[in-house]
Amino acid sequence: MVTARLQVQELARIVQALPDAPRAVWVMREIGGASYAEIAEATGMPQATVRGVLARARRRVLEQMEGWR
């Protein structure tokens, strides 16, 4: 239970440290479950850009959470 809480806190810290656009895209997709089209519409980015931004944000989050595996 304590480990799970610490992981959630660390994830929140990592996501909060992302730059604004990647953080918004990551949150909309991973937390909100928004589609690429919905994210593109909300952010004004093309869908291809949304995919790239999300991929980089995911990679950064995973790299920073690597110690928790």
The 8 nearest C-alpha neighbors of each residue, nearest first, counted from 0:
[[1, 3, 2, 4, 5, 6, 7, 8],
 [0, 2, 4, 3, 5, 6, 7, 8],
 [1, 3, 5, 4, 0, 6, 7, 67],
 [4, 2, 6, 0, 5, 1, 7, 8],
 [3, 5, 1, 7, 6, 2, 8, 0],
 [6, 4, 8, 2, 3, 7, 9, 1],
 [7, 5, 3, 9, 8, 4, 10, 2],
 [6, 8, 10, 4, 9, 5, 11, 3],
 [7, 9, 5, 11, 6, 10, 4, 12],
 [8, 10, 12, 6, 11, 7, 5, 13],
 [11, 9, 7, 13, 12, 8, 6, 14],
 [10, 12, 8, 14, 9, 13, 15, 7],
 [11, 13, 9, 15, 10, 14, 8, 16],
 [14, 12, 10, 16, 15, 11, 9, 60],
 [13, 15, 11, 17, 16, 12, 10, 22],
 [14, 16, 12, 13, 17, 11, 22, 18],
 [15, 17, 13, 14, 12, 18, 22, 11],
 [18, 16, 22, 14, 15, 21, 19, 13],
 [17, 19, 21, 20, 22, 16, 15, 23],
 [18, 20, 22, 21, 23, 17, 24, 15],
 [21, 19, 23, 22, 18, 24, 52, 17],
 [22, 20, 24, 23, 56, 52, 19, 18],
 [21, 23, 25, 19, 17, 20, 24, 18],
 [24, 22, 20, 26, 21, 25, 27, 19],
 [23, 25, 21, 27, 22, 26, 53, 28],
 [26, 24, 22, 28, 23, 27, 29, 53],
 [25, 27, 30, 23, 29, 28, 24, 22],
 [26, 28, 31, 24, 33, 25, 30, 29],
 [29, 27, 32, 33, 25, 26, 31, 30],
 [30, 28, 26, 32, 25, 31, 27, 33],
 [31, 29, 26, 32, 28, 27, 25, 33],
 [30, 32, 27, 33, 28, 29, 26, 25],
 [31, 33, 28, 29, 30, 27, 34, 26],
 [34, 32, 28, 31, 27, 37, 38, 35],
 [35, 33, 37, 36, 38, 32, 28, 27],
 [34, 36, 38, 37, 46, 39, 49, 33],
 [37, 35, 39, 34, 38, 46, 40, 33],
 [36, 38, 34, 40, 39, 35, 33, 41],
 [39, 37, 41, 35, 40, 36, 42, 34],
 [40, 38, 44, 36, 46, 42, 37, 43],
 [39, 41, 37, 43, 38, 42, 36, 44],
 [42, 40, 38, 39, 43, 37, 44, 36],
 [43, 41, 39, 44, 40, 38, 24, 20],
 [42, 44, 40, 39, 41, 45, 38, 46],
 [45, 43, 39, 42, 48, 49, 46, 40],
 [44, 46, 48, 47, 39, 49, 43, 40],
 [47, 45, 49, 39, 48, 35, 36, 50],
 [48, 46, 50, 49, 45, 51, 44, 35],
 [49, 47, 51, 45, 46, 50, 52, 44],
 [48, 50, 46, 52, 47, 51, 53, 39],
 [49, 51, 47, 53, 48, 52, 54, 46],
 [52, 50, 48, 54, 53, 49, 55, 47],
 [51, 53, 49, 55, 54, 50, 21, 48],
 [52, 54, 56, 50, 51, 55, 25, 49],
 [55, 53, 51, 57, 56, 52, 50, 58],
 [54, 56, 58, 52, 53, 57, 59, 51],
 [55, 57, 53, 59, 58, 54, 21, 52],
 [58, 56, 60, 54, 59, 55, 53, 61],
 [57, 59, 55, 61, 56, 60, 62, 54],
 [60, 58, 56, 62, 57, 61, 55, 63],
 [59, 61, 57, 63, 62, 58, 64, 56],
 [62, 60, 64, 58, 63, 59, 65, 57],
 [63, 61, 59, 65, 64, 60, 58, 66],
 [62, 64, 60, 61, 65, 59, 13, 66],
 [63, 65, 61, 62, 66, 67, 60, 10],
 [66, 64, 62, 67, 63, 68, 61, 60],
 [67, 65, 64, 68, 63, 62, 61, 6],
 [66, 68, 65, 64, 6, 63, 2, 9],
 [67, 66, 65, 64, 61, 6, 62, 63]]
